[in-house]
Amino acid sequence: AFKGHEDTVEDVSFHPSAHLQLCSVGDDSALIFWDGRKGSSPAHKVKEAHSNDLHTVDWSLLDEYMVVTGSADQTLRLWDRRKLGSTGAACVVHTFTLHDEPITTVQWCPDQKGVFASGSEDGYLNIWDITKIGAPQTPEQKKAGLPELMFQHAGHRSTVGDFHWNPADPWTIASVSSGDGGNTLQLWR
C-alpha cells in the first residue's frame, strides 16, 4: 500500500509509459507522484496543489511530462513534472479558471497532443488547448473567451459526473450528468 495522503484519495493516473509510476490527488489538497520501483513512499509531494480538495487528475498519454488536476476550488492546474517543487505555486505551469463550480473530472485527448477536457458541477464540459495559452487575441477574440478554450459544451443541466473521449473516433465524447434535470448520457463531437 502506498501511504502519503492525509485525507481521502480521490483519483489516480498512471504514467503513460512507465508502468510503476503514477500520481494521485485527494481531499488533503495534495498531488503526489509515486514510483513503485522506489517503495511505497511518495517520490514527490506537492502539499498545496490547490486551495481546496482535489477531485481529479490525468497524466497525458502524448506528453509524459504533462499532468492536469481539477479541484473543488473551481480551478484546473497544469503541471510539468520536470518543474516540480514543494509548494503548488512554484510548479504550476498554468491555472484555468472558467468553471463556476467544483471540477469533477479531467481527461487528456487520446489523439491530440496538448488538448484536454474538464467537467464540473456547473454542468459545463470545456475542451482546452494548452498550446494556445497566452496567445495574442484581437479585441473581438477576447469577447469570445480565453485563447486556450477550444469549446464549451453546455448541453447538461446539472453536474457533469464523467466523460470519455472515444479512442476510435477522434473528437467524439460521451458525457454523463445526474441529479436535477440531468440523468443523461450525451454523445457529441
SEVEXMI-527841 format. One record per residue (C-alpha): x, y, z; residue in three letters. Coordinates in steps of 0.02 Angstrom, whole numbers, plus 32768, in hexadecimal, padded with zeros to 4 digits. Layout:
<sites>
XYZALA;...
</sites>
This chain:
<sites>
800080008000ALA;803C80AE7FD4PHE;803281288064LYS;804281E48059GLY;7F9682368053HIS;7F4E827C80F4GLU;7E97827280BEASP;7E2A8217803FTHR;7E7F81EB7F9AVAL;7E0C82227F0CGLU;7E6381F07E6AASP;7EFE819E7E21VAL;7F51819D7D76SER;7FE081337D31PHE;807781767CD4HIS;805781577C1APRO;80EC80E27C02SER;814080BE7CABALA;80D380367CF6HIS;810A80537DABLEU;80F681107DACGLN;805281647DD6LEU;800981FE7E29CYS;7F7682177E9ESER;7F0E82A67EE6VAL;7EA282B47F7FGLY;7E3D83197FFBASP;7EE0834D804FASP;7F0083C37FBASER;7F9B835D7F8DALA;7FDA83207EE6LEU;804E828B7F02ILE;80C182387E85PHE;80ED81827EA9TRP;817581107E66ASP;8156805A7E94GLY;820C802F7E6FARG;823E80997F05LYS;81C080577F83GLY;8118808F7FC7SER;814781417FFESER;812781D87F8EPRO;81AC81FC7F0CALA;817082B07F10HIS;80E383077F6ELYS;809883B17F46VAL;804083D67FEBLYS;7FD7846B7FB4GLU;7FB484417EFFALA;7F0E84A17F09HIS;7EB885087F8FSER;7E3384827FACASN;7E1383C67F94ASP;7E5483797EF3LEU;7DD4830F7E98HIS;7E2A82D67DFATHR;7ED182BD7DA2VAL;7F0A82807CF8ASP;7FB682627CAFTRP;7FC782887BF6SER;7FDA81F07B85LEU;8033825A7B02LEU;80A882C07B72ASP;80F582637C04GLU;811A83057C62TYR;806A83527C62MET;7FED83317CEDVAL;7F48838D7D09VAL;7EE783977DACTHR;7E3883D57DD8GLY;7DFD84137E81SER;7D6C84487EEDALA;7DB984F77EE1ASP;7D6E84FE7E30GLN;7E1885007DDBTHR;7E7E848E7D6ELEU;7F3A848D7D79ARG;7FB984567CF9LEU;8059840A7D3ETRP;80FF83E47CE9ASP;815083557D47ARG;81FD839A7D1FARG;81D784397D83LYS;819383EF7E24LEU;81B0844A7EC8GLY;816E84347F78SER;80E384B47F6BTHR;805D84C77EE6GLY;808685777EAEALA;813A854B7E87ALA;811384C57E06CYS;806D84F07DB4VAL;807F850D7CF9VAL;7FD1855A7CE8HIS;7F2E856B7D49THR;7E8885617CEAPHE;7DFB85C27D3CTHR;7D5D85BB7CD0LEU;7CF285417D35HIS;7C7A85897DB8ASP;7C6B84EC7E24GLU;7CDF84607E5DPRO;7D3783FA7DD7ILE;7CFC83457DD1THR;7D6582F67D48THR;7DF483167CCEVAL;7E3A82B07C3FGLN;7EBD82CC7BB9TRP;7E8A82B17B05CYS;7ED3820A7ACBPRO;7F0382467A1DASP;7F2583027A26GLN;7FC083397A85LYS;7F9F83C87AFDGLY;7EE183B67AFDVAL;7E7C83847B96PHE;7DCA83987BD6ALA;7D7F83BF7C80SER;7CD4839F7CCBGLY;7C8A83FE7D5DSER;7BF8840C7DD4GLU;7BC984A77D6EASP;7B8984337CE4GLY;7C0D84667C64TYR;7C8C83FA7C0DLEU;7D1B84657BCBASN;7D9E84337B4BILE;7E4784877B60TRP;7EE284987AF2ASP;7F8084BA7B57ILE;7FDF84F27ABBTHR;7F6E858D7AB7LYS;7F9685C97B68ILE;7FC786807B5FGLY;7FA5868D7AA4ALA;7F87873F7A68PRO;7ED1876B7A49GLN;7E7887F579ECTHR;7DF588567A4FPRO;7D6E87F079F7GLU;7DC3874B7A25GLN;7DCF87837ADBLYS;7D1187957ADELYS;7D0286DE7AACALA;7D6B86A37B3FGLY;7E1486627B72LEU;7E8A86317AE4PRO;7EA785847B2FGLU;7DEC855B7B35LEU;7DC284FA7A97MET;7D0C84D17ABCPHE;7C8D84D57B48GLN;7C06844E7B47HIS;7B6D84927BA1ALA;7AF684017B7FGLY;7AEA83C27C32HIS;7A71840E7CB1ARG;7AD083D07D49SER;7B79838E7D85THR;7BE5833C7D00VAL;7C11829F7D60GLY;7C82824D7CDFASP;7CB3824C7C28PHE;7D2581EE7BB2HIS;7D7482117B0BTRP;7D4F818A7A8AASN;7DFA81407A5CPRO;7DB580FA79B8ALA;7D5F819A797DASP;7DC5823B7992PRO;7D6C82D079E3TRP;7CD882667A1DTHR;7CAE826F7AD6ILE;7C2E82167B42ALA;7BFD82787BDESER;7B8482567C6CVAL;7B2882BE7CECSER;7AB382967D7ASER;7A4282ED7DF5GLY;79CE83807DD9ASP;799C83797D22GLY;7A2F830A7CF9GLY;7A34824D7CF3ASN;7A7182537C40THR;7AF882067BD4LEU;7B2982737B41GLN;7B9282417AABLEU;7BD882D77A4ETRP;7C68831C79E8ARG;
</sites>
